[in-house]
Amino acid sequence: MLEYVIIGAAQSGLSMAYHLNRSKKDFLIVDGSDRIGASWLNRWDSLKLFTPTEYNHLPGLEFDAPTGYYPNKKDVAHYFESYVAHYTIPIQFNTLIKSVTRNSNGCFSLKHKNGQIETKNVIIATGPFHIPYTPAFHTKITEDTLQVHSNYYKSLSQLNDGDTLVVGAGDSGYQILDEVSKDDSRVVYFSGKTNVKSLPQSFMGKSLWWWFTKIGFLKFNKFSRIGKLLKSIPQPVIGTDVDEILGRENVIPVGRTKDALGKDLFFDKAIVSSIKNIIWATGYKPNFKWIEGLEFDKDGYPKNYKGVSNVEGVYFIGLPWMFTRGSATLGGVSEDAEYLAGVLFAKESA
């Protein structure tokens, strides 16, 4: 019987492990992957953070890279490896938890394919990215067209020759559109909003995150008036020049993707039959239904206050807007972890 089990070994789980380890708690991290940093290493090859090194530290150990450097996915994975080694954090890999249920003794059983783990408290640190979403009509597209969600896209080498469609107007969509359309011999159709706000990574000689820190942009909580306003508006694309990309001769914006039939794809502005590749940068749906007894909000995320759920003994860390806009970011999760650790330890001493 463990005191705590953390599910998820990325930044959120490691941040909580720091506090449990420091207080000499009996805990274990479990993760469904086979190595540390897998959730980052599985992203596309050219991925870089839009936050510089100095804003990506986990509690207690700085990211070992020069100030002003924008880490790539391998840098993040290496940092996680160093973090685990530095604090000797216990992790059990290849352990995908299928269900979390409360026993008659008030503790929890965490079932996985090879058995189960018993614990008094569960901290869910699986992040916001669970089920890659693609619209239902993707099944109506001819099998000759390669379809890949951004979760599985790695590089241009995956793609067929010929016209390509990128769907999705978030950071991932525009970063992938940028990469794919740099091959000016390829026509690239873009489906998504073209009037999104884009912000540069630096302004007046300082990084964007320096300005965000100075004005407290990432500190406004979701219950405050400013926080409610920020939460209600679309997040800007950071570090990618949207106007320049959309202005390329081989990039053709076609509006919303409405339907498909065989080779024909139907958009707001066109019908196109020549597309050989589709990259769906269309986001994810949360999945927490494997945890018994939770209440959910309208977006499918567990109801909680700064990580404390409606189920006694079940806690969350790393959810989007769990308290502030930074809650689900590499550099922002530390504050939530410190708060949640304080709640846990106060409960023990009560």
Secondary structure, DSSP 8 states (H G I E B T S, - for coil): -EEEEEE--SHHHHHHHHHHHHTT--EEEE-SSSSTTHHHHTS-TT-B-SS-GGG--BTTB---S-TT---BHHHHHHHHHHHHHHHT--EE-S----EEEE-TTS-EEEEETTEEEEEEEEEE---S--EE---GGGGGB-TTSEEEETTT---GGGS-SSEEEEE--SHHHHHHHHHHHTSTTS-EEEES-S---EE-SEETTEEHHHHHHHHTTTT-BTTSHHHHHHHHS---EESS-HHHHHTSTTEEE---EEEEEBTEEEESS-EE--EEEEEE---EE---TTBTT--B-TTS-B-EETTEESSTTEEE-S-TTSSBGGGGSTTTHHHHHHHHHHHHHHHHH-
